[in-house]
Amino acid sequence: MRTTLDIEEHLLERVRKIARRTKLPVKEVVRRALGAGLAMLWPRPRRKTYRLTTFRMDFPPSLSLDKALPMAAVLEDDETVRKLLVGK
């Protein structure tokens, strides 16, 4: 994005010296300085780490978890047996 800034002469001279010393364009020196200044004045809030509780899946080792339909069939069969035992 292009914009126009009024920079005081003494600041512009410092930017030019840094640009010559680092062999970077003046535009890049200003961009980096602005980014560093903003980061120092208004640091970004740290995000909370997302944590997910995992649970053990007690499936028979012969069941391939790559296939959704066989897994659903086993779960449905187990639920049917459980309901028959409970009497529902």
Buried (B, 14 or more C-beta within 10 A) or exposed (E): EEEEEEEEEEEBEBBEEBBEEEEBEBEEBBEEBEEEEEEEEEEEEEEEEEEEEEEEEEEEEEBEEEEEEEBEEBEEEEEEEEEEEEEE
